[in-house]
Amino acid sequence: MAENVTVQFLKYDGTIHWRHEVVELGTDSHGRWLGGPRGSTTQRGDEPEIAWETAVVLLIPTGKWWTAFFDEGGKYQIYIDITAGAEWVAPDRVEMVDLDLDVVRYPDGLVALLDEDEFVDHSAAMGYPPSIIDGARSTAAELVIALEGGRAPFDVETYGPWLQMVS
């Protein structure tokens, strides 16, 4: 495994949402793959750090409105945060704005769109422009279809080898 990387999710108003400490695993045509072995630390806002109970892999795609987490042993097999795009602000730090909507696939294969109420509330309270609202909604709709169809990179053949690197 390579370098340590900090993954920082911010809310649209600039407040800290989540911070994950992971390692860089590599890059492929889908983007940069990062891994958090079991016990890696994560922190929500200013709450105390917690340790992941299972190994997790993150995919940071280039030029996309999402970031994906893959976790074979957790509540969600795949958890995708709709974001305003990721920016590598340093070689060992990536930041993105979390836009509230999440698309998930449960271990039984069920796909769901989460946090629509939070998206509506925050888009009004934080003043999301129409382009952000439209981009987030269309990205979420595309991801539901991709997850239901098991399209790469959301197929185990693509993410499985990366997950094995941290398991």
N, C-alpha and C positions, 0 to 999 in steps of 0.2 A: 504494500500500500504506500501511497505517496504522501504528499503534504497535508497538513491540517488545514481545514477550511471552515470559516464561519459563515453560516447562512443566516441572513437577517431579514425577517419579514416586517415591514412597516405597514401601518394603516395609511389611508389616503391623506390624513391630516399630519402625518409624520411621526406619530407615536409608535413606539416599539410594540410589536405584536408577539413575535416569536424569534428566538435565537437558537440555532442548532450548531453544535460543534461536531464536525464530521471529517472524513479524510477523502481526498480525491482518488478515485479508482481508475478513471480513464475517460476517453472521448470516443464516440462513434458518430455515425451519421445522424443520430437522434439528438445528440448534445453531450454535455458533460455529466458523467455519473459520479455521484458522491455516496459514501457509505458511512453508516453509523453502526458499529458493532454493538451488540447487547451491552448496556451499561454506559453508552455515550450520553453526554449531557444535553439537555434541552431546557429552555427557560421561556415561560410566557410572561411578557412584559417585565414587571419588576418583582414577580413572584419568585420564590426560591427555585433553584435549579432542581431538576428531577432527572433520573436516569431512565433511558429506554429499556423496557423489559425484553424486547426482541431486537434482532438486527433489522436495520432499515436501509433501503437504498433510495436516493433522491436522483431524479433526472432534471437537469436544468437545460431545457432546450434553447436554441438560439432563435431569437426573433418570434417567439410564441408568447401567448398570453396565459401561460400556465406553468406550474411546477408540480411534478408528480413524486409521490412517496409510494414505495413498494414494500410490503410487509406481510410475508406469508403467515406469520404466527399471531397477528394482531386482530383487532376488531374489524379492520378493513384490509382487504387484500391490496387494494390500490386506493390512494387518496390523492386527489388532484386539487390544488389550490388555483383558483382563477386569479391571475395577477396582471399588473400593468407592465409585465415584462421584467426580466432579470437584467441587472447591470453588475458586471464585475468591476467593483470600485478599487480593487487591489488584487494581486495574484491569488491571495488567500482569503478573499472576502467577496461574497456576492449578496446583493440587496435587491429586494423587489417589493412592490406595493401589493398587499393582499386586498383583493376586491370582494371579499366575503363569500362569494359563491364557491361551492365545492362540489366536485363530482366524485362519487365513490363507487367501488365495486366491493361487495361483501364476499366473504369466502364461499358462500353458496351460489355466487354468480349474479345476484341481484345488483342492478345498477340504479343509483339514485342521485338526484340533485339536492344538495343540502343548503341551508341558510339563506333561502330566498327572502325571508322576512328581514334578516339582518342586512341583506343587500339593499332592500327598499329603504329601510331606516337610515343606513349610512349614506346612501346616495343622496338623500334629502339633507341630512344633517351636515355632511361634509362637502356637499356641493359637487358631486361627480358631474362632469360635463356630459352631454348626450353621447359624444363619441366613446367615452369610457363605458357608459351604461350599455350602449349597443355592442361594443366590442366584447364586454364581459358576457352578455347574454348569448351572443352568437358563438363565442368560444365554448361556453358551457353546453350548448345544444350540440355542437360538433363532437365534443368529448363524450357525451352520453352515447352517441351513435358509435364512436370509435371503441368505447369500452364494451358496449353490447356486442359488437362484432369481433372483439378480441384482436383488433388491428395492432400492428407494431406501432409503438414500443410497448403496448399494453398486453402483449402475449408473453407467456412464460418463457418461450424460446429466446426472446429478446432480453427481458429483465432478469431471468433466472440465473444466468452465469454471473451477473453483477452482484446479485444477492448472495450467491454462494461465496463470493470473495470476502464477505463480512460475517457470514454465519459460522 
